[in-house]
Amino acid sequence: MYDAIIIGAGISGLLSALVLSKNEKKVLILEKQEKLGGICQSYKINGYTVDNGPHIITRLENGPLRKLIIQYFDVSPDFIYHGEYYVRDKDKYYSFPWNLKSFSTFSLIPRKDRAVILQILISTYGRRLMGEDFLNTSVYDLLEKRNINKTTMRFVDTLCYFMTGVDSKKASVARFLDSLDYKSKSKGIITIHGIDPQAYLSKIIKLLTKKGAEDQGYPKGGIRTIINCIVQSLNAEIKTGEEVKEILIENNTVIGVKTQKREYKGKIVIYSGYASELPNIVEVPEDYERELRKLEKVYTLTLWLGLNKKYFQRRGSEIWIDPKCWVVPVSNYDPDLAPEGKQLVGFGFVLPKEYNLEEEKKKALDGIKRIFPEIEEDIDFMHWQVLVPEKAAWSINQKMPGNVTPIKNLYLVGTDTTEKSMGITRASYSVLDLMEVIK
Ligand SMILES: Cc1cc2nc3c(=O)[nH]c(=O)nc-3n(C[C@H](O)[C@H](O)[C@H](O)COP(=O)(O)OP(=O)(O)OC[C@H]3O[C@@H](n4cnc5c(N)ncnc54)[C@H](O)[C@@H]3O)c2cc1C
């Protein structure tokens, strides 16, 4: 009898196991793949070390992963400061406008549109403070009738893809307000709709003065390093190559799980696979199942290029408008990821719902060549990946289910359970939320 059985050994499952095992719980982790880490993998190929998609970790100063590292890790990963974000349109560069002041001079988009967007931002923050949640309002809904110019719309769409995985017609405005809630809830005594107005005001002031991505970083050695640190700090039984085929229930309460090999008994079960696929292994009420099935996956295409020349000189990453792409020169953070004298760069593209992979690869490469016409001659190494970055895109008309399920002692964890932040930061929030729930 285990205190907890964890289904899935991605970062969400492993962090959950770590916290429970540090609290003296007897924990079993079951992973269907042969490797631990889920999406968080780094591997060596032709002398280059590539991650499963380019990764920059956010909220490293006071965010959820930092909290977990301080409290539970015996061995900590090293993070290298991310640096600036740049926006590139054709051959022009712009520093990403992190605060309202720099946005007011952000010359990529016309002055008239900047004024319109500023006005929308301020009124939206005000409405948020008065309790509107904006979960089902799309970014497009706010801009639709404002006569916005094409470049502005392209920039907004790129940001939406980058932050939520979907375009402005589907991206929830709430995602862009999330950072206002970050750290703002716990400080004050008086709150309006759960938000402390004083802390909220200080957030708005921060929005006016924020310098940039100060608390973001790249994990030295690659994304897999974080998994290695968790595994080294962990005291749990781990079984790989075992897929949970059924969650066992008696009187609407979890009693264990069944894999292709055998049954295991547990007091609680934590599921960290796709929430939308939970109904495949356990019967849940119909309306709950309907909500889970709405959660939408988005696929991304990553192209890793090993370059003979250093094409990217600056510390930081680039957001491209055309093609829509996120470009991270990872060997600028950790030169050991590439052979000596070479540069390793990850280019991330969002794939449409239906796609032809070869056509998408061609489009991606052609787009890069439009920016750097001579790059082909300097390519030493090329590697493609198709992956799902978030188990659920943050789009309107769907609701993340949280950690609690209608079945007693069955919990969910992972990037498709909470609306907070994104990626590994979101996974870490979901673990902290889960621990609050099962405390
Ligand atoms: C291209 C790309 C770029 C990214 N960029 C960033 C970034 O810049 N910053 C950032 O913070 N994050 C980024 N991410 C996201 C981040 O990697 C993921 O959010 C995170 O790794 C998800 O972790 P998870 O544990 O929730 O899910 P997963 O890693 O998917 O883990 C789930 C695990 O459960 C297992 N499993 C499922 N069902 C079963 C079953 N029935 N039985 C047994 N095992 C099961 C799966 O095999 C898997 O190992 C990126 C991801 C990609 C793909």
The ligand as an ORCA input file, in Angstrom:
! r2SCAN-3c Opt
* xyz 0 1
  C       8.852     23.198    -27.951
  C       8.666     23.456    -26.492
  C       9.103     24.633    -25.934
  C       8.906     24.885    -24.580
  N       9.388     26.036    -24.047
  C       9.249     26.258    -22.719
  C       9.832     27.407    -22.115
  O      10.468     28.220    -22.770
  N       9.671     27.598    -20.785
  C       8.963     26.700    -20.020
  O       8.856     26.915    -18.803
  N       8.404     25.607    -20.556
  C       8.529     25.368    -21.881
  N       7.979     24.244    -22.439
  C       6.962     23.467    -21.674
  C       7.464     22.462    -20.667
  O       8.487     21.660    -21.189
  C       6.250     21.605    -20.277
  O       5.228     22.453    -19.859
  C       6.521     20.639    -19.144
  O       7.693     19.891    -19.385
  C       5.306     19.711    -18.995
  O       5.515     18.865    -17.920
  P       4.393     17.890    -17.392
  O       4.982     17.057    -16.341
  O       3.184     18.681    -17.016
  O       3.977     16.999    -18.658
  P       4.793     15.892    -19.482
  O       6.207     16.280    -19.616
  O       4.007     15.666    -20.709
  O       4.741     14.598    -18.549
  C       3.651     13.707    -18.492
  C       4.211     12.305    -18.330
  O       3.156     11.395    -18.051
  C       3.398     10.187    -18.742
  N       2.120      9.480    -18.844
  C       0.976      9.933    -19.430
  N      -0.020      9.016    -19.324
  C       0.501      7.972    -18.652
  C      -0.038      6.710    -18.238
  N      -1.302      6.359    -18.485
  N       0.781      5.850    -17.559
  C       2.080      6.177    -17.294
  N       2.639      7.355    -17.676
  C       1.855      8.233    -18.335
  C       3.974     10.643    -20.077
  O       4.683      9.614    -20.729
  C       4.874     11.782    -19.608
  O       6.189     11.345    -19.309
  C       8.226     23.931    -23.777
  C       7.839     22.718    -24.334
  C       8.053     22.469    -25.679
  C       7.619     21.155    -26.256
*
